[in-house]
Amino acid sequence: MKVNNSAEIRRRIDELKRRKRAVILAHYYTTPEVQEAADFLGDSLALSVKAQSVDADIILFAGVHFMAETAKVLCPDKKVLIPCPEAGCSLAESCDEKDFAVFKAKYPGHTVVSYVNTTVGVKALTDICCTSSNALKVVQSIPADRPIIFAPDRNLGGYIKKLTGRENIVLWDGACHVHEEFSLEKLLQLKKEHPAAKVVVHPECRAYIVEVADFVGSTAAILDYCGRSGADEFIVVTESGILAEMKKRYPGKTFIPAPPDDETCGCNNCKYMKMVTLENICACLENESPEIVLDEEVRRRAERSILNMINIK
C-alpha cells in the first residue's frame, strides 16, 4: 500500500502496529519525526532493558543494526525488524569479529568488557557488555587485580581507565565518527560567547573535549542533568538528535550544539541513525521485513554477556 505524506504515513504506521501487535523502539539519535512515531524512546541501555519486557509480537527497532541485533538476542521468540539494515555504526564496524578474536587471544586471563556498540559476534566473545550509562559500574564490578580488555571505544575506555585509576585495562583502538569530530577550539569559543552555559559531553568524545566539560555522561544522563541543573543554557557535545528530546522536555532552556572541526560535513549527525525514516518504517511493518535472524549458538553466548551487564545492580 503506497502512502504519500507524513501524516498519512504516521496513520498507516499506527494502524499496522495495532493490527500486528508491534512496538517501535527508537534511539535518541534518530530524527524528530521517527522519535515521535516511537512507542519507547531511549539510550542503548534503556532500550535493551525495554526489549526484554515489551508486550508485543513484533519489535521494530528504529536505530542501527547492532541495536536490533541486541533486541533479538534478548527476545529470541519475538520477530525483530530493522527498517534499514544498511544503517551500521562506525564504532561497531571498527571492531571486526575475527580481528577481535585474535586480539583477545593475545591477552589470556583478561575479562572482556565490550560496549554494546558491537556486532553480535563480538558480544559472543565478551564476558560482560556495558553502555556509556553503566560502563563505570561494570568495570568496578570486576576485581581490581583482574586485567580487562575494553572494546571497542578507546575514548570511553580511556575515560573509565582514568576514573578508576586502573592500569590493567587494555583498549581496543576504535571510535565513533561523530564524537571524534568535535572541535576543541570552536567549543572554547562557544564557552566564551556563552559564559553561563554548562558544557555537557558524551564520554565517547576525545579526552581533551571531556576535560572542559561541566558534566560527562550518556545521552540519558545528559538529559537528566539538564533537567536538574539550575542553568538555563547548555552547550551540547554529542550527536545532535538528542536536541529534539531536550527541547521537548525543557522548553524554557536553550541548547546549543557544539560544532565539529569540519562544519561542512554535518559530522555531529550520525548518518546511520538518519537513514531510518517514516517511509522505511512503514514498509518494514507492511512486509515484516527485513528481519533480524541470528545463529542460535552465537545468540546464546551474546545473551550471556548482555545479561551479565543488565544484572549488575
C-alpha positions in Angstrom: 0.0 0.0 0.0 1.6 3.3 -1.2 1.4 6.2 1.3 2.4 9.7 0.3 2.6 12.3 3.0 3.9 12.2 6.6 0.5 12.4 8.3 -0.8 9.5 6.2 2.4 7.5 6.9 2.0 8.0 10.6 -1.6 6.9 10.5 -0.6 3.8 8.5 2.2 3.0 10.9 -0.2 3.3 13.9 -2.7 1.1 12.1 -0.1 -1.6 11.3 1.2 -1.5 14.9 -2.3 -2.2 16.3 -3.1 -4.9 13.8 0.3 -6.7 14.1 0.9 -6.2 17.8 4.1 -4.3 17.0 6.0 -1.8 19.0 8.7 0.7 17.8 11.8 1.2 19.9 13.8 4.3 18.9 17.1 5.8 19.9 17.5 9.5 20.8 19.8 10.0 17.7 17.0 9.3 15.2 15.2 12.1 13.5 12.4 14.0 15.4 9.7 12.5 13.3 10.9 9.0 13.9 11.1 9.7 17.6 7.5 11.0 17.6 6.4 7.7 16.0 8.1 5.5 18.6 6.4 3.8 21.5 9.6 3.9 23.5 12.5 6.3 23.2 15.8 5.9 25.0 19.5 5.3 25.0 21.1 1.9 24.4 20.8 0.6 28.0 17.1 1.7 28.4 16.2 0.2 25.1 18.0 -3.1 25.9 16.1 -3.4 29.1 12.8 -2.4 27.5 13.2 -5.0 24.7 13.1 -7.7 27.4 9.8 -6.7 28.9 7.8 -5.3 26.0 4.4 -6.9 25.4 4.3 -7.4 21.6 4.7 -10.0 18.9 6.9 -7.7 16.7 9.7 -5.3 17.8 10.7 -2.8 15.1 14.0 -1.2 16.1 14.3 2.4 14.8 18.1 2.6 15.2 21.2 1.0 13.9 21.9 -2.7 13.2 23.7 -3.7 16.4 20.7 -2.3 18.4 18.3 -4.5 16.6 20.6 -7.5 17.0 20.7 -6.8 20.7 16.9 -6.8 20.9 16.8 -10.2 19.0 19.5 -11.6 21.4 17.3 -10.7 24.3 13.9 -11.6 22.7 14.6 -14.7 20.5 10.9 -15.7 20.4 9.8 -12.3 19.0 10.1 -11.1 15.4 12.6 -8.2 15.4 12.6 -5.9 12.4 15.0 -3.3 11.2 13.7 -0.8 8.7 17.2 0.0 7.2 19.7 -2.9 7.6 22.3 -0.7 5.9 22.2 1.5 9.0 25.5 0.4 10.5 27.7 2.0 13.2 31.3 3.3 12.7 32.1 2.1 16.2 30.8 -1.4 15.7 32.4 -1.6 12.3 35.8 -0.6 13.9 35.8 -3.9 15.7 35.7 -6.9 13.3 34.8 -10.2 15.0 37.8 -12.2 13.5 40.3 -9.4 14.3 38.9 -9.2 17.9 39.2 -12.9 18.4 42.9 -12.6 17.5 43.3 -9.6 19.8 41.6 -11.4 22.7 43.9 -14.4 22.3 46.9 -12.2 22.9 45.6 -11.4 26.4 44.7 -14.6 28.2 43.2 -14.2 31.6 41.7 -10.8 30.8 38.0 -10.2 31.4 36.5 -8.8 28.2 34.2 -5.8 28.6 32.6 -4.7 25.3 30.4 -1.7 24.7 27.0 -2.6 23.3 28.0 -0.8 20.1 29.4 -4.0 18.8 28.2 -6.8 16.5 26.6 -9.9 18.0 29.8 -11.8 17.1 31.9 -9.6 19.2 29.4 -9.8 22.1 29.7 -13.6 21.9 33.4 -13.2 22.6 32.7 -10.9 25.5 32.3 -11.6 29.3 30.2 -8.6 30.1 28.8 -5.8 28.0 28.4 -2.2 29.0 26.9 1.1 27.8 28.0 4.6 28.4 25.4 4.7 31.2 26.9 1.9 33.2 30.5 1.4 32.0 32.0 2.6 35.2 29.8 0.4 37.3 30.6 -2.6 35.1 34.3 -2.1 35.4 34.1 -1.5 39.1 32.2 -4.9 39.4 35.4 -6.7 38.2 38.1 -7.4 40.9 40.8 -4.7 40.8 43.5 -7.3 40.3 41.9 -8.8 37.2 43.1 -7.4 33.9 40.5 -6.1 31.4 40.2 -5.8 27.7 37.9 -2.9 26.9 36.4 -2.6 23.4 35.8 -1.1 21.0 35.8 2.6 22.0 39.2 3.9 23.1 37.7 7.2 24.3 35.1 5.7 26.6 37.7 3.1 27.7 40.3 5.8 28.4 37.8 7.8 30.4 36.8 4.8 32.5 40.5 3.9 33.0 41.2 7.4 34.3 38.1 7.4 36.6 39.1 4.0 38.1 42.8 4.6 38.2 43.2 1.0 36.8 46.4 0.5 34.8 45.4 -3.1 33.9 42.9 -2.1 31.2 43.9 -2.8 27.5 42.0 -0.7 25.0 40.8 -1.7 21.5 41.5 1.1 19.1 38.0 2.1 17.9 36.0 5.3 17.9 32.6 6.8 17.0 32.9 9.1 13.9 30.5 11.6 15.4 32.1 12.0 18.8 35.7 12.0 17.4 35.0 15.1 15.3 34.2 17.9 17.8 36.5 20.9 17.7 38.1 22.0 21.0 38.9 25.4 19.5 35.3 26.0 18.5 34.0 24.6 21.8 36.2 27.0 23.8 35.0 29.9 21.6 31.3 28.9 22.3 32.1 28.9 26.0 33.4 32.5 25.7 30.3 33.5 23.8 28.0 31.8 26.4 29.8 32.1 29.7 26.8 31.0 31.8 26.2 27.8 29.7 27.0 24.4 31.1 29.0 22.1 28.8 27.6 18.6 28.6 29.7 16.0 27.0 29.4 12.3 26.0 32.3 10.1 27.1 32.8 8.8 23.6 34.5 12.2 22.9 38.2 12.7 22.9 39.9 13.3 26.3 40.7 17.0 25.6 36.9 17.6 25.0 35.9 15.7 28.1 38.3 17.8 30.2 36.4 21.0 29.6 33.0 19.5 30.4 30.8 20.6 33.3 29.1 17.2 33.1 30.1 14.0 31.3 27.5 11.2 30.8 25.4 9.1 28.5 22.6 10.6 26.5 20.1 9.7 29.2 22.3 11.1 31.9 22.8 14.3 30.0 19.1 14.7 29.6 18.6 14.2 33.4 21.4 16.6 34.2 19.9 19.4 32.1 16.6 19.0 33.9 18.2 19.0 37.4 20.7 21.8 36.7 19.7 25.4 37.6 21.4 26.6 34.4 19.2 27.9 31.5 21.8 27.3 28.8 23.8 24.3 27.7 26.4 23.5 25.1 25.7 20.0 23.9 28.7 17.9 22.8 27.1 14.7 21.5 25.0 13.7 18.5 22.5 16.4 17.6 19.5 14.1 17.5 19.3 14.5 21.3 18.3 18.1 20.9 14.8 17.2 19.9 14.1 15.5 23.2 15.9 18.2 25.2 13.8 21.0 23.7 10.6 18.9 24.3 11.4 18.2 27.9 12.8 21.6 28.8 11.2 24.2 26.6 12.4 27.1 28.8 16.0 26.2 28.4 18.5 26.8 25.5 20.5 24.1 23.9 23.5 24.9 21.6 25.0 22.1 19.5 28.8 22.0 19.6 30.4 22.3 16.1 32.7 19.7 14.6 36.1 20.5 13.1 34.7 20.5 9.6 31.3 22.3 9.7 30.6 21.4 6.0 30.4 17.6 6.8 27.5 17.5 9.3 29.7 15.4 11.5 27.7 16.0 14.7 24.9 13.9 13.0 25.1 10.2 12.9 24.4 9.5 9.2 23.4 5.9 10.1 20.7 6.9 12.5 19.3 9.4 10.0 18.9 6.5 7.5 15.8 5.4 9.5 12.7 7.2 8.1 9.0 7.0 8.5 8.8 5.6 4.9 11.1 2.6 5.6 9.5 2.0 9.0 6.1 1.8 7.3 7.4 -0.5 4.5 9.1 -2.7 7.1 5.9 -3.1 9.1 3.9 -3.8 5.9 6.3 -6.5 4.8 7.5 -7.7 8.2 11.0 -7.5 6.7 13.9 -7.0 6.9 14.1 -9.3 9.9 17.0 -10.0 12.2 18.0 -13.6 12.1 20.8 -14.9 14.3 22.8 -18.2 14.7 21.4 -19.7 18.0 24.8 -20.6 19.4 26.2 -17.1 18.8 22.9 -15.6 20.2 23.2 -17.6 23.4 26.8 -16.6 24.0 26.0 -12.9 23.3 23.0 -13.1 25.6 25.1 -14.1 28.5 27.4 -11.1 28.1 24.3 -8.7 27.9 22.5 -10.3 30.9 25.7 -10.1 32.9 25.5 -6.3 32.3 21.8 -6.0 33.0 22.1 -8.0 36.2 24.6 -5.6 37.8 22.9 -3.6 40.4 
